[in-house]
Amino acid sequence: MANGILLLVEALFYFGAMALMFRLRRQIGIGVFMCALGVMHFLETYLASVFYVAVPVGLLSPGSTVLFSGKLVMLLLLYIKEDAATVRQPIYGLLLGNALTVGLVLLLRMQHVSQLPGENTPDIAFIDQMGWLMVWGTTLLFVDSIFIILLYEKLGKMIGRALLPRVMISVGCVLTFDQVGFFTALHFYAGAPVAVFFGGWAAKMCAALFYSVLMVGYLKWFEAGPLSSMRGLTDIFDTLTYREKYEALVEHAGRDSLTGLLHRGRFETLGEQAVAGSMRGGRTLSLLVIDVDHFKSINDRLGHSEGDRVLKSIASAIAEALGTDDRAFRIGGEEFAVLCPLPHPVARLLGENIRQRIGAFDAGDGIALSVSVGVASMNGGISSLAQLFAVADRRLYAAKSDGRNRVVGDRGQDAAEAIFPQAAGDRPA
C-alpha cells in the first residue's frame, strides 16, 4: 500500500512541476520545459531497467509508470496547445542525443582507464547497455508520439470534443503498445521477468487514467486559450504549425496583387528549387512562358481598367487549366509562366489547353484574345532556371514570329535559334 501511495505522490509531483514549467513557457521559454523533459530520460531508462517495486497489480518500475507515462502525456499536451513542429524537437533531440551517447561509449571502450585511489571503477558496460536501451526507448517514443497524435485526431472525428475520453483512450492504447516494445528490450538486455510486463501494463493503465484526468483539469482551469481545432491525419509533424502558418503568410505576400498569381520573385525562388530538385532526383520539369498577343492594342482601345480585367481573366483561365502540382506566375505586364512536373509532350498539351481557354474569352469591342506559348523541359544541357527560361523564351519568340496564337516546343528550337537570334526584348508584341 505504501508503494502505491508513493507512486501517486511521485506522479502528482512530476505532473505539477512539468505543468508549471509549461504554464510559464511564455515567460521563461519553451526550452526550459523541453530540457526538463529530456534531462530525466536517463533516470527513466535506468529505473525501468533495474528499479522495481511491488504493488497490488504486480511488479512495476516508477521509470515506466511515472516518468515515461508522464512524458508521453506532456508531449500530447505540447501538441494540443502548441503544434506538431514543437513536439518533434524534444523527440529528435532525445533520439540523436542517445545515438551520440552510444557512439561516444564505443570510442570510450578503446581508451586505457587509469585507476584512481579507492575501489571505484567506471562501468563502461553498464553505460553501453543504458545507451542502447535509451536509443531503443526514444525510437519507441518517436513511434509512440506519431501514434498518439494520429489516434487523438482520429478519436476527435469519432467522438467529437469529449476531451477526457479522447486523451485517456489515446494514452492507454499507446502505453500498451510501448509496454510490449520496451519490455521486449528489457527482457533480452536486463533479463526482466514476464511478471514485470503484466504488472507494468496494469500500472500504466492506472497512470493513463490518472494523468489524463490531471491534464484535462489543467487545460480547463489553467490554459485560458481555446484548444486547437481538429486537424487532419496528413499534417502530423509537418503542417498546421506556426512555421507553416508563417509560410502561408509569405505565400500570400508573394502574390501579384492584380491577378492573385505568384509574382516574379517567387518564380525565381521556386523555379531554382524546382530545377535543383529535378537535377537531383531526375524528375521531369517543364516551363511554359505565356505572352498575351497584341495586349497594347487592348489597353489603347478599351482602357487600362479593361486591360486589367482581361489580365485577371487570363490568369483565371491559366489557373483553372493547371493540376495540383503545377504553379502559375505573373512575371511581367502581360507575361505569365507555368512550372509543371510534366514531360515535354504533356506540357505542350497543357499549353494548348491554356491557349484554347483564353481564345474562347470575349474581351469585348470585337477583340479576339490569343496568347503565344513557348515550352521548354529539363534535359542534360540545362542546369539552371535561367537556362530553362532562355530556351522557353526563344520558343515563345518563334511562336510570335510564326504568326502568334500558337504553342512552340522543342521541334522548333533549332530553326528558332538559327533564324531569330535576337534578344528576347526585341521580340514582337
C-alpha positions in Angstrom: 0.0 0.0 0.0 2.8 2.4 0.9 4.4 1.8 -2.6 1.1 2.6 -4.3 0.7 5.9 -2.4 4.3 6.9 -3.1 3.7 6.3 -6.8 0.7 8.6 -6.7 2.7 11.2 -4.9 5.6 10.9 -7.4 3.2 11.2 -10.4 1.5 14.2 -8.8 4.8 15.9 -8.1 6.1 15.1 -11.7 2.9 16.4 -13.4 2.8 19.5 -11.1 6.4 20.5 -11.8 6.1 19.9 -15.6 2.7 21.6 -15.9 4.1 24.7 -14.0 7.0 25.0 -16.5 4.6 24.5 -19.4 2.3 27.2 -17.9 5.2 29.6 -17.7 6.5 28.9 -21.2 5.7 32.4 -22.4 7.8 33.9 -19.6 10.7 31.5 -19.3 10.7 29.9 -22.8 9.5 26.6 -24.0 13.1 25.4 -24.0 13.0 25.1 -20.2 10.1 22.7 -20.4 11.8 20.7 -23.1 15.2 20.4 -21.2 13.4 19.3 -18.1 11.5 16.7 -20.2 14.8 15.4 -21.7 17.1 15.5 -18.7 15.1 12.9 -16.8 15.4 10.4 -19.7 18.5 8.7 -18.3 16.8 8.3 -14.9 13.6 7.0 -16.6 15.6 4.4 -18.5 17.7 3.4 -15.5 14.8 2.9 -13.2 12.9 1.0 -15.9 15.8 -1.5 -16.2 16.7 -2.2 -12.6 14.3 -0.5 -10.1 11.0 -2.3 -9.4 8.5 -2.1 -6.6 5.7 -4.4 -5.6 2.1 -3.1 -5.6 -1.2 -4.9 -5.7 -1.2 -5.2 -9.5 2.3 -6.7 -9.6 5.9 -5.6 -10.1 6.4 -2.3 -11.8 9.0 0.4 -12.2 8.5 4.1 -11.5 10.6 4.8 -14.5 7.9 3.5 -16.9 4.8 4.1 -14.8 5.5 7.6 -13.6 8.2 9.1 -15.8 7.6 7.7 -19.2 3.8 7.8 -19.0 4.1 11.3 -17.8 6.4 12.3 -20.6 4.0 10.9 -23.2 1.2 12.9 -21.7 3.3 16.0 -21.7 4.1 15.5 -25.4 0.4 15.3 -26.1 -0.2 18.4 -24.1 2.5 20.2 -26.1 0.8 19.1 -29.3 -2.7 20.2 -28.2 -1.6 23.7 -27.0 1.3 24.4 -29.4 1.9 22.5 -32.7 3.4 19.4 -34.2 6.7 21.1 -35.2 7.3 21.9 -31.5 6.6 18.3 -30.4 9.2 16.9 -32.7 12.0 19.0 -31.3 12.5 17.1 -27.9 11.8 13.8 -29.6 14.5 14.3 -32.3 16.8 15.8 -29.6 16.5 12.7 -27.4 16.9 10.3 -30.3 20.0 12.0 -31.7 21.5 12.6 -28.2 21.1 8.9 -27.2 22.7 7.8 -30.5 25.6 10.2 -29.8 25.9 8.5 -26.3 26.2 5.1 -27.9 28.8 6.4 -30.4 30.9 8.0 -27.6 30.8 4.8 -25.5 32.1 2.8 -28.4 35.1 5.2 -28.5 35.5 5.2 -24.7 35.9 1.4 -24.8 39.2 2.0 -26.8 40.8 4.1 -24.1 43.0 2.8 -21.3 41.5 3.8 -18.0 43.7 4.9 -15.1 42.8 3.6 -11.7 42.0 6.3 -9.2 42.5 5.7 -5.4 39.7 3.7 -3.9 37.6 1.0 -5.3 35.5 2.9 -7.8 36.0 1.9 -11.4 34.0 3.0 -14.4 31.4 0.6 -15.6 31.5 1.1 -19.3 29.4 -2.0 -20.0 26.6 -0.5 -17.9 26.8 2.8 -19.7 26.8 0.9 -23.0 23.8 -1.1 -22.0 21.9 2.0 -20.9 22.8 3.8 -24.1 21.3 1.1 -26.3 18.2 0.9 -24.1 17.8 4.7 -24.4 18.2 4.6 -28.2 15.5 1.9 -28.3 13.3 3.8 -25.9 13.5 7.0 -27.9 12.9 5.1 -31.1 9.7 3.8 -29.5 8.9 7.3 -28.3 9.1 8.6 -31.8 6.6 6.0 -33.0 4.5 6.5 -29.8 4.3 10.2 -30.4 3.1 9.9 -34.0 0.7 7.1 -32.9 -0.8 9.2 -30.1 -1.3 12.2 -32.2 -2.9 10.2 -35.0 -5.2 8.4 -32.5 -6.1 11.7 -30.7 -7.1 13.3 -34.0 -8.9 10.2 -35.2 -10.9 10.0 -32.0 -11.8 13.7 -32.4 -13.6 12.8 -35.6 -15.3 9.9 -34.0 -16.4 11.2 -30.6 -16.1 15.0 -31.1 -14.7 17.2 -28.4 -15.1 15.0 -25.4 -11.6 15.6 -24.3 -11.2 13.2 -21.3 -12.1 10.0 -23.3 -10.0 11.2 -26.2 -6.9 11.7 -24.1 -7.5 8.6 -21.9 -8.1 6.2 -24.8 -5.1 7.7 -26.8 -2.7 7.4 -23.9 -3.9 4.0 -22.8 -3.6 2.5 -26.3 -0.1 3.9 -26.9 1.2 2.9 -23.5 0.0 -0.7 -24.2 2.0 -0.6 -27.5 5.0 0.8 -25.7 4.9 -1.7 -22.9 5.2 -4.5 -25.4 8.1 -2.9 -27.3 10.1 -1.7 -24.3 9.6 -5.0 -22.3 11.0 -6.9 -25.2 14.2 -5.0 -25.0 14.3 -5.2 -21.2 13.8 -9.0 -21.3 16.7 -9.5 -23.6 19.1 -6.8 -22.2 18.3 -6.9 -18.5 16.5 -10.3 -18.0 13.3 -8.7 -16.8 10.7 -11.5 -15.8 7.4 -11.8 -17.6 5.6 -10.7 -14.4 7.1 -7.3 -15.0 5.2 -7.0 -18.3 1.8 -7.6 -16.7 2.4 -5.5 -13.6 3.9 -2.7 -15.7 0.9 -2.8 -18.1 -1.7 -2.6 -15.4 0.2 0.2 -13.7 0.5 2.1 -17.0 -3.3 1.9 -17.5 -3.8 3.4 -14.0 -1.2 6.1 -14.9 -3.1 6.7 -18.2 -6.3 7.4 -16.2 -4.6 9.5 -13.5 -2.5 11.7 -15.9 -5.5 12.1 -18.3 -7.6 13.5 -15.5 -4.8 15.8 -14.4 -4.2 17.0 -18.0 -7.8 17.7 -18.7 -8.2 19.5 -15.4 -5.1 21.6 -16.2 -6.4 22.5 -19.7 -9.8 23.5 -18.2 -8.5 25.6 -15.3 -5.1 26.9 -16.2 -5.0 27.3 -20.0 -7.3 30.2 -20.9 -7.0 29.9 -24.7 -9.2 27.6 -26.8 -8.0 24.2 -27.8 -6.7 23.9 -31.4 -9.3 22.7 -33.8 -9.3 19.2 -35.1 -6.6 18.6 -37.6 -6.5 16.0 -40.4 -4.3 12.9 -40.3 -2.0 14.2 -43.0 -0.5 17.0 -41.1 1.4 15.2 -38.4 4.9 16.7 -37.7 4.6 18.8 -40.8 1.6 21.1 -41.3 -0.7 23.4 -39.3 2.2 24.6 -37.3 3.4 28.1 -36.6 6.1 27.6 -39.3 3.5 26.5 -41.9 1.3 29.4 -40.9 4.2 31.7 -41.4 5.0 30.2 -44.8 1.3 30.6 -45.7 1.6 34.3 -44.9 4.8 34.5 -47.0 2.9 32.7 -49.8 0.1 35.2 -49.7 2.5 38.2 -49.6 4.4 36.7 -52.6 1.4 37.0 -54.9 0.6 39.5 -57.6 -1.9 42.0 -56.3 -3.9 42.2 -59.6 -4.2 38.5 -60.7 -3.5 36.6 -57.5 -0.8 34.5 -59.2 2.6 34.2 -57.7 4.9 37.1 -58.7 8.3 37.2 -60.4 10.3 37.0 -57.1 8.5 33.7 -56.2 9.1 32.5 -59.7 12.8 32.9 -59.3 12.9 31.3 -55.9 10.6 28.4 -56.5 11.9 27.9 -60.0 15.5 27.5 -58.8 14.3 25.0 -56.2 12.3 23.0 -58.8 15.3 22.9 -61.2 17.6 21.8 -58.4 15.1 19.1 -57.4 14.8 17.9 -61.0 18.5 17.6 -61.4 19.0 15.9 -58.1 16.1 13.4 -58.4 15.9 13.0 -62.2 12.3 14.2 -62.1 10.6 15.8 -65.1 10.1 19.5 -65.1 8.7 21.8 -67.8 8.3 25.6 -68.1 5.7 27.4 -70.1 6.2 31.1 -70.9 2.9 32.7 -72.0 2.6 36.1 -73.6 -0.7 37.9 -74.5 -0.8 38.8 -78.2 -1.3 42.5 -79.1 -2.0 43.4 -75.5 -1.1 47.1 -76.1 -4.0 47.4 -78.5 -6.4 46.2 -75.8 -5.2 48.9 -73.5 -5.4 51.5 -76.2 -8.9 50.6 -77.3 -10.6 49.6 -74.1 -8.5 51.5 -71.5 -6.3 50.2 -68.7 -9.1 49.2 -66.4 -10.5 46.9 -69.0 -6.9 45.7 -69.7 -6.6 44.8 -66.0 -9.9 42.9 -66.2 -8.5 41.0 -69.2 -5.3 40.1 -67.4 -7.4 38.8 -64.4 -9.5 36.7 -66.7 -6.4 35.3 -68.4 -4.8 34.5 -65.0 -8.0 32.6 -64.0 -8.0 30.6 -67.3 -4.4 29.6 -66.7 -5.1 28.6 -63.0 -8.1 26.6 -64.0 -6.1 24.6 -66.5 -3.4 23.6 -64.0 -3.0 20.4 -62.0 -2.4 20.3 -58.3 1.4 20.2 -58.6 1.6 23.0 -61.2 2.4 26.6 -60.3 1.4 29.7 -62.2 3.2 33.1 -62.1 2.8 36.6 -63.5 6.3 37.5 -64.4 5.7 40.7 -66.4 3.0 43.1 -67.5 1.2 40.6 -69.8 3.6 37.7 -69.5 3.0 34.6 -67.4 4.8 31.4 -66.6 3.9 27.9 -65.5 6.2 25.4 -63.8 4.9 21.9 -64.0 6.4 18.4 -63.3 5.3 17.1 -66.7 7.2 15.5 -69.6 7.5 17.7 -72.7 4.7 16.3 -74.8 2.2 16.7 -71.9 3.5 20.2 -71.1 2.8 21.1 -74.8 -0.7 19.8 -74.4 -1.1 21.9 -71.3 0.0 24.9 -73.3 -2.6 24.1 -76.0 -5.3 23.8 -73.3 -4.4 27.2 -71.9 -4.3 28.8 -75.4 -7.7 27.5 -76.3 -9.3 28.5 -73.0 -8.0 32.1 -73.4 -9.1 32.1 -77.1 -12.6 31.4 -76.0 -12.7 34.5 -73.8 -14.6 37.6 -75.1 -12.6 40.7 -74.4 -15.3 43.0 -75.8 -15.4 45.5 -78.6 -14.7 42.7 -81.2 -11.3 42.0 -79.8 -10.2 38.4 -80.0 -7.8 37.3 -77.3 -4.9 35.0 -78.1 -1.6 34.0 -76.5 1.7 32.7 -77.7 3.4 30.0 -75.6 7.0 28.7 -75.5 7.6 25.4 -73.8 11.0 24.1 -72.5 11.8 21.0 -70.4 14.7 19.9 -68.3 17.4 17.9 -70.1 21.1 17.2 -69.8 22.1 20.6 -71.2 20.1 22.7 -68.7 21.4 23.2 -65.2 19.7 26.4 -64.0 16.4 28.3 -64.1 18.0 31.0 -66.3 18.9 28.4 -69.0 15.5 26.8 -68.9 13.8 30.2 -69.2 16.1 31.2 -72.1 15.0 28.1 -74.0 11.3 28.7 -73.4 11.7 32.4 -74.2 13.3 31.6 -77.6 10.4 29.3 -78.4 8.0 32.0 -77.4 9.8 34.3 -79.8 9.4 31.7 -82.5 5.7 31.4 -81.8 5.3 35.2 -82.1 7.3 35.4 -85.3 5.4 32.4 -86.9 2.1 34.3 -86.6 1.2 34.2 -82.8 -1.6 32.3 -81.2 0.4 29.1 -81.1 2.5 26.8 -78.8 6.1 26.1 -79.8 8.1 23.3 -78.2 11.3 21.5 -78.8 10.7 20.7 -82.5 11.0 24.4 -83.4 14.1 25.0 -81.3 16.8 24.6 -83.9 15.0 26.7 -86.5 14.2 29.4 -84.0 17.8 29.8 -82.8 19.1 29.9 -86.4 16.5 32.4 -87.7 15.8 34.5 -84.7 19.0 35.1 -82.6 17.7 38.5 -81.3 17.3 39.2 -77.6 14.0 38.4 -76.0 13.4 42.1 -75.5 13.2 42.6 -79.3 10.5 40.0 -80.0 7.2 41.1 -81.4 4.4 42.1 -79.1 
